[in-house]
Amino acid sequence: MIDFVPFDQIGLRDIERLRDDEVAEGRTIEYKDEDPTVSGDSKRDFRACVTSFANTDGGDLIYGVKADKAKAVIVDIPGLKVASRDSFEQTLNHTLRDQVDPRISPVRFRWVDLGAGRAVVVVRVQPSWVGPHAATRSFIAYYQRTSNGKQPMDAHELRNAFLLAGRAEERFEKFCDERHTVLLGEHIIDHGPQPLVNLSDGAILAIHAAPLAAMARPVALDIRANVERLREIRPYRAVEHHPITGRPNVEGYLAAVSSDLPYTYWQVFRTGPIEAVSVFEPRRASGSSSTDSPPVLNAGWFERTAVGEVTTILKLLATLGYSAPTLLCLALLKASKFALQLGSHYEGRAWGSRLFERKFIPLGTCVVEEQTPDVAAILRPIFDTFCNAVGLEGSRNYNPEGKWQPPRD
């Protein structure tokens, strides 16, 4: 893999560096001189290469370079002559969509112009933890990468690949369960996971996110090397004029609103996951005539907070070098006896009869396949569950076309 320069900055000098340094094909890189869109055989080879990278550690498939067969190093850079780049990318993504099972995240393309209508094409494949993926056609074949390139998986390797993917999700679920227990105040004193912040009172939105790769294999985030990036953390719920205090801790790095009882914080765990917590403090609906009326939790505010937090979390994970897919879990805690409010935060209708009766409401877990997805679309089932908890059929903040449109305050 070309890891000495950001993907979107790869240029001819970087391809020449691979040639001049005699970087050989192997576990994370493969060279091709033929156009992968011209025949059934070339498409079949493309699927095999992509799935082998996805089933292992990811890598770069570089088209438009000629390699010495014996040494597996680049000897020439002729490039490909492609009539339409859009058609080229669509053809390859279509073959991945239709002939790989389960579906794989779209690959990324980097075009390196050589002039005279020719270019080198770098295809970046991310490791996948929702596989293993099979390259299919008339038969099913599972591939992996070794130092000798792509190799078919034997029965033992295939079994381990399936077990690894399942265990990653199990580890994430266990991690979330432990953190929910802590946030509910049900942890064992001085033993096991501990509270990170003494929060203000109110209903808690707890968001946990983790790169699937971090749940599958042990990782250790280098806090020292990433401290400048971590210092930029600002939770979505933080009021603009409220300062954020960030510092390394035993778990990794903590960023919280500076106050005696913070209402929001982020914890970046050195093992990969992120915990984002937001408190919705008890308040009465505007115009409420009774002091006995329940505190309200506004659906629009809740959804905006979730979308804002998840969007920012995914950006941070990418900045820290983690790739998709990402596991995501949302839960509502300590909302017992809060009433749902629809419409505007200040003037919306409070449903006094629509109470969240439970102190712990799991809203759902999902896998985010892309680095920059439509977060509101992904979270719609989560928001539907949030409304289901008080007897409504689902979120009312999506139009008939499925576009998210929360009310203005």
C-alpha positions in Angstrom: 0.0 0.0 0.0 1.2 3.5 -0.8 1.3 4.7 2.8 3.9 7.4 2.6 1.5 10.0 1.1 -2.2 10.7 1.6 -4.3 8.8 -1.0 -5.8 11.9 -2.6 -2.2 13.3 -3.1 -0.7 10.3 -4.8 1.2 11.5 -8.0 3.5 10.2 -10.6 6.6 10.8 -8.3 5.0 8.3 -5.9 4.6 5.6 -8.6 8.1 6.2 -9.7 9.3 5.8 -6.1 7.7 2.4 -6.0 9.7 1.6 -9.2 13.0 3.1 -8.1 12.8 1.5 -4.6 11.9 -1.8 -6.2 8.9 -2.2 -3.9 7.7 -5.7 -4.6 4.1 -7.0 -4.8 2.9 -8.6 -1.6 0.3 -8.5 1.1 -0.9 -4.9 0.5 0.0 -4.1 -3.1 -0.4 -5.6 -6.5 0.6 -4.3 -10.0 -1.3 -4.7 -13.3 -0.7 -3.5 -16.8 -4.0 -4.6 -18.4 -7.4 -2.7 -18.4 -9.6 -4.6 -15.9 -12.8 -3.6 -17.7 -12.1 -5.1 -21.1 -13.1 -8.8 -20.6 -14.8 -11.2 -18.3 -11.4 -12.7 -17.2 -10.0 -9.3 -16.3 -13.1 -8.4 -14.2 -12.9 -11.8 -12.5 -9.3 -11.1 -11.6 -10.3 -7.7 -10.4 -12.9 -9.1 -8.0 -10.5 -11.7 -6.8 -7.8 -9.1 -6.0 -10.3 -6.7 -4.3 -11.8 -9.4 -2.1 -8.4 -10.7 -1.2 -7.4 -7.2 0.1 -10.7 -6.7 1.8 -10.5 -10.1 3.6 -7.1 -9.3 4.9 -5.6 -5.9 5.7 -6.6 -3.8 2.7 -4.3 -2.6 0.0 -3.7 -0.9 -3.3 -4.3 -2.4 -6.7 -2.3 -0.3 -9.2 -3.2 -0.5 -12.9 -1.1 0.9 -15.7 2.3 -0.4 -14.5 4.3 -3.3 -15.9 6.0 -5.6 -13.4 8.9 -8.1 -13.8 7.3 -11.5 -13.3 10.2 -13.0 -11.4 10.9 -10.1 -9.0 7.3 -8.7 -8.9 8.7 -5.1 -9.1 7.7 -2.3 -11.5 9.9 -2.1 -14.6 7.8 0.4 -16.7 4.9 2.8 -16.3 3.0 2.8 -19.6 -0.3 3.7 -18.1 -3.8 2.8 -19.3 -5.6 4.6 -22.2 -9.2 5.0 -20.8 -11.9 6.6 -22.9 -14.2 7.5 -20.0 -13.0 7.6 -16.4 -16.6 7.6 -15.1 -17.5 4.6 -17.2 -14.3 2.8 -16.0 -15.2 3.4 -12.3 -18.8 2.5 -12.7 -18.0 -0.7 -14.5 -15.7 -1.9 -11.7 -18.0 -0.8 -8.9 -20.9 -2.6 -10.7 -19.0 -5.9 -10.9 -18.2 -5.6 -7.2 -21.8 -4.8 -6.4 -23.2 -7.7 -8.5 -20.5 -10.4 -8.1 -19.3 -10.1 -4.5 -21.1 -11.6 -1.6 -21.7 -10.1 0.9 -21.6 -6.7 -0.7 -18.3 -4.8 -0.2 -17.7 -1.1 0.4 -17.0 0.8 -2.8 -13.4 1.1 -3.6 -11.6 4.5 -4.1 -9.9 5.5 -7.3 -6.9 7.8 -7.7 -6.0 8.8 -11.3 -2.4 9.7 -12.0 -2.1 11.5 -15.3 0.9 10.6 -17.6 -0.1 12.7 -20.6 -1.2 11.7 -24.1 -4.5 10.4 -22.6 -2.8 7.8 -20.4 -3.0 7.4 -16.7 -2.1 5.1 -13.8 -5.1 4.1 -11.7 -4.6 3.3 -8.0 -7.5 1.4 -6.5 -7.6 1.6 -2.7 -9.4 -1.3 -0.9 -10.1 -1.0 2.8 -10.1 -4.0 5.1 -13.6 -5.3 5.7 -14.9 -6.8 8.9 -18.3 -7.7 7.7 -16.9 -10.5 5.5 -15.3 -12.7 4.5 -16.3 -11.7 1.0 -16.6 -14.2 -1.8 -15.8 -13.4 -5.5 -18.7 -15.0 -7.2 -19.8 -15.9 -10.7 -20.5 -19.5 -11.6 -18.7 -20.6 -8.4 -17.8 -19.1 -5.0 -14.2 -18.3 -4.2 -12.7 -16.8 -1.1 -9.3 -15.1 -1.3 -6.8 -13.6 1.2 -3.5 -11.9 0.9 -0.1 -13.2 1.8 3.4 -12.0 1.0 3.1 -13.9 -2.3 -0.1 -12.1 -3.3 -3.7 -13.3 -3.4 -4.3 -16.9 -2.4 -7.5 -19.0 -2.1 -8.5 -19.6 1.5 -8.5 -23.2 2.7 -11.3 -24.5 5.0 -9.4 -23.7 8.2 -8.6 -20.1 7.1 -12.2 -19.6 5.9 -13.6 -20.8 9.3 -11.3 -18.5 11.2 -12.3 -15.5 9.0 -16.0 -16.1 9.8 -15.3 -16.5 13.5 -13.2 -13.3 13.5 -15.9 -11.2 12.0 -18.5 -12.5 14.5 -16.2 -12.0 17.5 -15.6 -8.3 16.5 -19.3 -7.6 16.9 -19.5 -9.6 20.1 -16.6 -7.6 21.6 -18.3 -4.3 20.6 -21.6 -5.4 22.2 -19.8 -6.3 25.4 -17.9 -3.0 25.5 -21.2 -1.1 25.0 -22.9 -3.1 27.7 -20.1 -2.3 30.2 -20.2 1.4 29.4 -24.0 1.5 29.7 -23.7 -0.1 33.1 -21.3 2.6 34.2 -23.4 5.4 32.9 -26.4 4.0 34.8 -24.4 4.0 38.0 -24.6 0.2 38.3 -20.9 -0.6 38.0 -19.0 -2.3 40.8 -17.2 0.3 42.9 -13.4 0.2 42.5 -13.6 -2.8 40.2 -14.0 -2.9 36.4 -14.9 0.1 34.2 -15.4 3.3 36.0 -17.2 6.6 35.4 -15.2 9.1 33.5 -17.1 12.3 34.4 -19.6 13.3 37.1 -22.4 14.4 34.8 -25.3 16.8 35.4 -28.7 15.3 35.9 -30.9 14.5 33.0 -31.7 12.1 30.2 -28.5 10.8 28.6 -27.8 10.1 24.9 -24.9 7.6 24.8 -23.2 7.0 21.5 -20.5 4.4 21.1 -18.5 4.0 17.9 -15.6 1.8 17.0 -13.7 0.8 13.9 -14.6 -2.8 13.2 -10.9 -3.5 12.7 -10.2 -2.3 16.2 -12.7 -4.8 17.6 -11.4 -7.7 15.5 -7.7 -7.2 16.3 -5.9 -5.4 19.2 -4.9 -1.9 18.4 -3.3 0.8 20.5 -3.9 4.5 19.6 -0.7 6.5 20.1 -2.0 9.4 22.2 1.3 11.3 22.1 1.4 11.3 18.3 -2.3 12.3 17.9 -2.6 14.8 20.8 -2.9 17.8 18.4 -5.8 16.2 16.6 -7.5 15.1 19.9 -7.2 18.7 21.2 -9.6 19.8 18.4 -12.4 17.7 19.8 -15.6 19.7 20.5 -18.8 17.7 21.3 -21.8 18.8 19.2 -23.8 19.7 22.3 -21.2 22.0 23.7 -22.6 25.6 23.8 -20.4 27.9 21.7 -19.1 30.0 24.6 -18.4 27.0 26.9 -14.7 26.0 26.9 -13.7 22.4 26.4 -11.1 20.8 28.7 -9.1 18.0 27.1 -6.5 15.8 28.6 -5.0 12.3 28.3 -6.2 9.8 30.9 -5.8 6.1 31.6 -8.4 5.2 29.1 -7.0 7.4 26.3 -8.1 11.0 25.9 -11.0 12.8 27.5 -12.6 16.1 26.2 -15.4 17.6 28.4 -17.2 20.9 28.9 -15.5 22.8 31.6 -17.9 22.9 34.6 -18.4 21.2 37.9 -21.1 19.0 36.4 -20.5 18.7 32.6 -23.4 18.1 30.3 -21.4 16.5 27.5 -18.0 14.8 26.9 -16.1 12.6 24.5 -13.8 9.8 25.6 -11.5 8.4 22.9 -10.3 5.0 24.1 -6.8 4.0 23.2 -8.2 0.7 22.1 -10.2 2.3 19.3 -13.8 3.1 20.4 -15.2 6.5 21.1 -17.8 7.3 23.8 -19.9 10.5 23.2 -22.3 11.4 25.9 -24.9 14.2 25.9 -27.2 15.2 28.8 -30.6 16.7 28.2 -31.3 18.5 31.4 -34.9 18.5 32.8 -37.0 21.4 31.6 -40.7 22.1 31.3 -42.4 22.7 28.0 -42.9 26.4 27.1 -46.4 27.5 28.3 -46.8 24.6 30.7 -49.3 25.6 33.3 -48.6 22.8 35.8 -45.6 22.5 38.0 -46.3 18.8 38.1 -46.0 18.4 34.3 -43.1 16.1 33.3 -39.8 17.3 31.9 -39.7 17.1 28.1 -37.2 15.7 25.7 -37.5 17.3 22.3 -37.3 14.9 19.4 -35.7 17.4 17.0 -33.0 18.3 19.5 -32.3 14.7 20.2 -32.0 13.8 16.5 -29.8 16.8 15.7 -27.5 15.9 18.5 -27.2 12.3 17.3 -26.6 13.3 13.7 -24.1 16.0 14.7 -22.2 13.7 17.1 -22.0 10.7 14.7 -20.9 12.9 11.8 -18.1 14.4 13.9 -17.1 11.0 15.3 -16.7 9.5 11.8 -14.5 12.5 10.8 -12.3 12.1 13.8 -11.9 8.3 13.2 -10.7 9.1 9.7 -8.3 11.7 11.0 -6.9 9.2 13.4 -6.2 6.8 10.6 -9.1 4.4 11.1 -11.0 3.2 8.1 -14.6 2.1 7.6 -16.6 0.1 8.4 -17.5 1.5 11.8 -19.7 -0.1 14.4 -22.3 2.3 15.9 -24.5 1.9 19.0 -27.0 4.5 20.4 -28.9 4.2 23.7 -31.1 6.5 25.8 -30.5 6.4 29.6 -32.1 7.9 32.6 -35.0 9.3 30.6 -37.6 7.6 32.8 -40.6 10.0 33.3 -39.5 12.4 30.6 -42.3 13.2 28.1 -41.7 13.5 24.3 -41.9 16.9 22.7 -42.6 17.2 19.0 -42.0 20.3 16.9 -40.0 23.3 18.0 -37.8 23.1 21.1 -39.4 26.3 22.4 -43.0 26.0 21.1 -43.5 22.4 20.2 -46.2 20.2 21.6 -45.4 18.2 24.8 -47.1 14.8 25.0 -47.7 14.5 28.7 -49.1 11.0 28.1 -46.1 9.9 26.0 -43.5 9.1 28.7 -40.3 7.2 28.4 -41.0 4.6 31.1 -37.6 2.8 31.2 -34.3 4.1 32.5 -32.4 2.2 29.8 -33.6 2.1 26.1 -31.3 0.5 23.6 -32.0 2.3 20.3 -30.0 0.1 18.0 -26.6 -1.0 16.6 -25.6 -0.7 13.0 -22.5 -0.9 10.7 -21.5 2.2 8.8 -19.9 1.0 5.6 -18.6 4.3 4.3 -16.3 7.0 5.6 -18.7 9.9 4.8 -22.2 8.5 4.7 -25.6 10.1 4.8 -25.7 10.0 8.6 -29.4 11.0 8.9 -30.4 8.2 6.6 -28.4 5.6 8.6 -29.9 6.8 11.9 -33.5 6.7 10.7 -34.2 3.3 12.2 -32.6 4.5 15.5 -34.9 7.6 15.6 -37.9 5.4 14.8 -37.1 3.2 17.8 -36.7 6.4 19.9 -40.3 7.3 19.0 -41.5 3.7 19.3 -40.5 3.9 22.9 -43.4 6.3 23.6 -45.9 4.6 21.4 -45.4 6.6 18.1 -44.9 4.8 14.8 -41.6 6.5 14.1 -39.8 9.7 13.6 -41.9 12.5 12.1 -38.8 14.5 10.9 -38.5 12.8 7.5 -40.4 13.9 4.5 -42.1 11.4 2.1 -38.9 11.2 0.0 -37.0 10.1 3.1 -35.1 13.4 3.5 -34.4 14.4 7.1 -36.0 17.7 8.0 -36.0 18.4 11.7 -38.1 21.5 12.9 -36.4 24.8 13.4 -36.1 26.2 16.9 
